[in-house]
């Protein structure tokens, strides 16, 4: 829920927003947001459809005996994602640097301190593969799965990584006004999924940016019709 997240206790660091350890609601700490974080309140139509799908899955699990596990993922990313303004921020950011186009820091004073954790699709594959082979162990569970604090970045920090990997610097404008459904931070607390399955993300931010850049470089002309 947007208002619940925005009312959390944040620490504004030099390049990002971070979570304080003491919070006004359960299910959140400096490690990120856990499964028992309260879900009451408006969450955008996009978020509402995700929650609705969870409720339907739980009904099928309970009343039809369908074995299920729900993974609440961080920002999924990696090569072959066709990133755009409203989905796929990492690919979008790398592509704009590669093709030398303009970007913008939107909201929160135009500082670019909004922070998200990133989950490489290969790390997600490892988790889903484990779950498929051990479905009884996770049947009926809801699990948060993301990059966590270790694999997270603000837009500022992502810009710096893109500059390092691509060797290019592009103009970035600043829009101070917040967008209606934006939040300053989402970072996953992976404690439950790690304890239950042993899974943890292995692919870091620098490697993700490097892989995306390599994919775009190898397919620059074809991808220019989609990513420019």
C-alpha positions, 0 to 999 in steps of 0.5 A: 500500500502506497500510503503505508510505505510512504509513512515508514521511517526512512534515512536519507543518505547521500545517494539513496533512501534507506529504511530505518530499523525502527518502524511504525508497522510490523514486517519492515526493518532495515533489511527490507519488507517482509511477508507480514507487512500490512496490505490494507490501503490503496496500492495502484491498479497494478498492485491491486491486480497482483494482490487479487491473483494471490487471493485466487491462488490461495482459494484454489490451494485451500478448496481444490488441493492445488499445490501452490507457492506465491513469490513476491518478487523485487524488480525482475531484470536481465538481458532480453527484457524489453525495458520501457518507462513503466516496466524494466527500469534497469534495461531502460537505464542501460539502453538510454546510456548505450544509445545516448539519450536523455533520462529524468529523475522524477519526484522526491525533489528530482534527486534520483534517490528512489531505491529498488532491489533488483532480481536477475531472472537467472536468480529467480529461475534457480528459486522456481526450479528448487520450488518445483522440485520441492513443492511439498516444502513450500506448498501454500507459502507466500515468499518475498524474493528479491535482491535485498539490500545487497542487490539494490540501487537508487537511480543515482547509483544506477546512473553511476554504474551505467556510466562505468559500464558503458563509458558514456554520460547522458543528460538527466533532467530533474522533475521535483513533483512526485507521481501519484503511485510512486514510492521512495523505496522498495527493498525485499527482506529475503529472510523467510525464503532463505530460511525455508529453501536456502536460496539467496540472490547471487548476481550483483548490480554491476554484473546485471548492468554488464550483462544487459550492456553486453546483450544490447551491444550484440543486438544494437541495431535490432534493439534500437527499434524497441529500446530507443 
